[in-house]
Every structure is written in C-alpha cells, then in structure tokens.
C-alpha cells in the first residue's frame, strides 16, 4: 500500500470504540453488498461476499482499488457500496477479484493478469 492510499469501510455500531482507537492504523474493513444478511451478525453468520476498498487521490479524481471474494461460489452481478463513491456491480469469484474505479471517468474496470 502506497503512502497516498486511504482506507474506506463500513463502520458498524459495535466497533466504533475500536475504530476510534485505531483511526490512524492502516486496515481493511468490510464493505456492504446486496447479498449481506440482516444485521446484527452472529459468529456463525454466513457472509456470502467479502469486499474491501482502498482509495487514492483527491476529490473528483479518486481511484479506488476494490477486492471482493466469494468463498462458497462464484457470483455474478454483486452490488457493492463504496463509501464516498456509490454502488458498483461486479462479478465475484471464489478465487477473488480486483477492480479499479476511476471516479473522473466513472468507469469500473476488472484487473486481470495472465498466468
């Protein structure tokens, strides 16, 4: 993670005290999706998709790096809420998927590599 990346997350009520203590520590936090079960979650709650984001740049010129992982099955058309940007719709695999959002161009691009 470069020094100019900032973290974005879904802030939940139960972890507010923890977040206040760790405000300046670089961490990744879970984002909301349309597949999330109702809250509050229990330790056995099945979370179908885990999604995280980092943001780089100034307002109106942000670039977001999104990572999403679906541990049980590949899923198509998952809506992910990105704080400070809005919702994106992406396909999420069991292996995980990376996406780059360009705020200026309002484009969401999958990041792929050839093995």
C-alpha positions as CSV (number, residue, x, y, z in Angstrom):
1,X,0.0,0.0,0.0
2,X,1.4,3.3,-1.0
3,X,1.5,6.3,1.4
4,X,-1.2,8.1,-0.5
5,X,-3.9,5.4,-0.2
6,X,-6.6,5.9,2.4
7,X,-8.9,3.2,3.7
8,X,-12.7,3.1,3.3
9,X,-15.0,0.9,5.2
10,X,-18.5,0.2,6.5
11,X,-18.5,1.5,10.1
12,X,-20.6,-0.7,12.4
13,X,-22.0,0.4,15.7
14,X,-20.4,-2.3,17.8
15,X,-16.9,-1.5,16.6
16,X,-17.0,2.3,16.9
17,X,-14.8,2.3,20.0
18,X,-12.3,0.0,18.3
19,X,-12.3,2.2,15.2
20,X,-11.7,5.3,17.4
21,X,-8.6,3.7,19.0
22,X,-7.3,2.5,15.6
23,X,-8.2,5.5,13.5
24,X,-4.7,6.1,12.2
25,X,-3.8,2.4,11.6
26,X,-3.9,1.2,8.1
27,X,-6.6,-1.6,8.0
28,X,-9.1,-3.0,5.5
29,X,-12.8,-3.1,6.5
30,X,-15.8,-4.9,5.1
31,X,-18.0,-3.1,2.6
32,X,-21.7,-3.6,2.2
33,X,-23.2,-5.7,-0.6
34,X,-26.7,-6.6,-1.7
35,X,-26.1,-10.2,-0.5
36,X,-25.3,-9.3,3.1
37,X,-27.6,-10.9,5.7
38,X,-29.5,-8.7,8.1
39,X,-27.5,-7.2,11.0
40,X,-26.5,-7.7,13.7
41,X,-24.4,-10.6,12.7
42,X,-23.5,-13.6,14.9
43,X,-20.2,-15.5,14.9
44,X,-22.0,-18.2,12.7
45,X,-23.5,-15.7,10.2
46,X,-22.8,-16.7,6.6
47,X,-21.3,-13.7,4.7
48,X,-21.6,-14.6,1.0
49,X,-19.2,-11.9,-0.2
50,X,-16.3,-10.1,1.5
51,X,-15.4,-6.8,-0.2
52,X,-12.7,-4.2,0.6
53,X,-11.6,-0.9,-0.8
54,X,-8.6,1.5,-0.9
55,X,-8.9,5.0,-2.4
56,X,-6.1,7.1,-3.9
57,X,-6.2,10.8,-5.0
58,X,-8.2,13.9,-4.4
59,X,-11.9,14.5,-4.5
60,X,-13.4,14.1,-8.0
61,X,-10.1,12.4,-9.1
62,X,-10.2,9.4,-6.8
63,X,-9.1,6.0,-8.0
64,X,-10.5,3.0,-5.9
65,X,-8.9,-0.4,-5.7
66,X,-11.7,-2.9,-4.8
67,X,-11.1,-6.5,-3.8
68,X,-14.1,-9.0,-3.5
69,X,-14.1,-12.6,-2.6
70,X,-17.0,-15.1,-2.5
71,X,-15.8,-18.2,-0.5
72,X,-18.5,-20.6,-1.4
73,X,-19.4,-20.0,-5.0
74,X,-18.8,-17.6,-8.0
75,X,-21.4,-14.9,-8.0
76,X,-22.4,-12.5,-10.8
77,X,-24.0,-9.0,-10.6
78,X,-23.0,-8.3,-7.0
79,X,-23.8,-4.7,-5.9
80,X,-21.0,-3.3,-3.6
81,X,-21.5,0.0,-1.8
82,X,-18.2,2.1,-1.9
83,X,-18.3,4.9,0.7
84,X,-17.7,8.2,-0.9
85,X,-18.3,6.9,-4.4
86,X,-21.6,4.9,-4.6
87,X,-22.6,1.4,-5.8
88,X,-20.8,-0.7,-8.4
89,X,-22.0,-4.0,-9.9
90,X,-19.3,-6.7,-10.3
91,X,-18.8,-10.4,-10.7
92,X,-17.1,-12.1,-7.7
93,X,-15.3,-15.4,-7.9
94,X,-14.2,-17.9,-5.2
95,X,-10.6,-17.0,-6.0
96,X,-11.3,-13.3,-5.5
97,X,-11.5,-10.4,-8.0
98,X,-9.9,-7.0,-8.1
99,X,-11.5,-3.9,-9.7
100,X,-10.3,-0.4,-10.4
101,X,-12.7,2.5,-10.2
102,X,-11.8,5.8,-11.9
103,X,-14.0,8.5,-10.4
104,X,-13.3,11.1,-13.1
105,X,-14.4,8.7,-15.9
106,X,-17.0,6.9,-13.8
107,X,-15.5,3.6,-15.0
108,X,-15.2,0.3,-13.2
109,X,-12.5,-2.0,-14.8
110,X,-11.7,-5.6,-13.7
111,X,-8.0,-6.1,-13.1
112,X,-6.8,-9.4,-14.6
113,X,-3.4,-11.0,-15.2
114,X,-2.4,-13.8,-17.5
115,X,-0.9,-16.8,-15.6
